[in-house]
Amino acid sequence: MLISDGNRMSRLSTCLETAHNFLLSQEDAREIMDHQVSVIEKNWNIVCDEADLNPTDRALFWRRQFLNPFAFEGYRD
């Protein structure tokens, strides 16, 4: 998906760069993103239980489809 100025990298730092296009300061955008990450981490097992995901599928999704380390490159530096 095109995020900003031809940048298609699925990283939080890319989203920060374009926060102004959504009338957000970088600080506000970072707060929203940090909150979303926190909610995902806190509720991961609960959601997986509700979805009846087996341990193999949970392991395949975690840090691959959800909260992949690539997404955080350049964000927490």
Residue pairs with C-beta under 8 A, 6 or more apart in sequence:
1 8
1 10
2 8
3 9
3 10
3 14
3 15
3 18
4 14
4 17
4 18
4 21
5 17
5 18
7 14
7 17
10 70
10 71
11 70
11 71
11 72
11 73
11 74
11 75
12 33
12 71
12 72
12 74
12 75
13 73
13 74
13 75
15 29
15 33
16 26
16 29
16 30
16 33
16 75
19 25
19 26
19 28
19 29
22 29
24 32
33 75
37 67
40 66
40 67
41 67
44 62
44 66
48 58
53 61
63 69
